[in-house]
Amino acid sequence: MNPLIQLGLSLAAVLFMAAVAWWLKLGGDARIRNEQEATALADQAICGFKPVAIALDRAGIGALLRDGAGRQMLIRRNGAHFVGRLLDRNVVARLDRNFLTIGTGERTFGSITLDLGADAQYWASGLRHLQ
C-alpha cells in the first residue's frame, strides 16, 4: 500500500476516534463549579442527601457537605466523574492552614486535599465529632 494512503487512513482514524470521544463527552476537566452542582452530585451518590452546609474546594476538585442530621459527605473527582462517600469515625483528617486532607479509610476511595480557605478549620473541627 502506498505510504501516503496509509498515512491518510491513519490520520482519518485518529480524527474519527477524537470525534467519538468528544461526542461521548469522555475526558475533559471535571470541576464542581457551584453549590448547586455539589448538591446534585451528593444526591446522585446518596439519594435524598440534602445538604445544609457546603464547602467547595477552590479548584473545584472536591467538596464537603453536611446535611440536617449531621452526616457529612466527601465528594471527589475520579477521572472525568465525581464520587461521594459518607464520612464516619474512620475518617483521617489533617489540617494545614487552608488545606484539609481527608481520607475515608477506604483504600479504593483514597484521600484528597481540599483548599477550603478560612473554612478549613471549621470543617476539620466538624470531622472530629463524627460517629
N, C-alpha and C positions, 0 to 999 in steps of 0.2 A: 504494500500500500504506500502511496506517495506520502512522504513525511509532512507535507503541508496540509494534506487532507486529514491525516492523523492528528496534527496539532489543532486544526479547526474543530474536529469532533471532540477532542478532549476539552477544549475551551467551551464548546457548547454544553457539554455535560456538566462542567463546573458551574456555569451560569444557570443551568436548569436546576441544579441542586440548591444553589443560593436562593433562587426564586421560590422553591418549595419551602425552604427554611423560613423565609420572610413571610410567605403566605400562612404557614402554620404558627407564626409568631414564636419560633424557637430562639433560644439565646436571648440576647438583649441585656439591658441593665435594669434589673428589677429593683425598685425602690418603693418604700412607703412614703407617699407624698403628703398625707394629711391624716387627721384623726378619723375621718370617715372611712378611709381606706383601711386603717388599722382595725376599726370596728368590724368591717366586713370580713377581714381576714380572720379575726377572732371567732366570728360566727361560723365561718367555714370550718375552722379547726374544732370547735365545740359548739354545736347547735344550741342557740339560746343564750350564749355568753354575752351579757350586756354590760360593757364597761362603764364605770362612773368616773374613772381617772385613767389617763393615758399619758405615757411618756414616750416620745419618739426620739430615736437616735438622730442626731443632726445630719448624718449622711443618708438616712433612710434605710439602713440595712436591718433594722430591727425595732421592736417596741416592747414596752412593758405595759400591761393593762390590769386594772383591778375592778372587780365587779362589786355589787352591793353587798354580797355575802362575805366579802373579804378575800375571795380567791384571787390569785394573781396568775397571769398568763404571760409567757415569754413567746414572742413571735420573732423568728429569724429567717434570713434568706437561706435558701437551699437551692443552689443553681439559679435557675430563672424563675423560681417559685418561692413561696413562703410556707413555713411550717410553724405550728404553735404547740406549746405544751403548758399544762397547768403546773405550777410550781408547788412543791411541798417541802417538808422539813429536810429533805435530802439535798436541797439546793446548796451550791457552793458559790458564795459571792465575795468579791474583793473590790473594795473601793479605792480608787486612786484619783483624787481630786474630782474632776468632772466625768471620769470614766468608771463605769461599773462593769466588771467582768462577772458573768453568770454562767454557771454550769448546772445542769439538771441532775447530774449523777447518772444519766443515761448515756452510755458510750456512743450509741449511734446518733444521738442528737448533738453531742459536742458542747462546746462553750462558745460564748460570744462576748465581745467587749463593746458596750454601748457608750456613746458620748451623749450624756443626758444633761450636760451643763450643770447649772446650780441645783437641778432637781435630783442629781445622782445621790446625794446624801439622804434625801427624803426616801427614795425608793430602796436604798441599801438598808435603811432602818426598818422599813416595812418587811423586807425579806427575812429579817431575824425573828419575826413573830409568826412565821408560817407553821402550820401543823401538818 
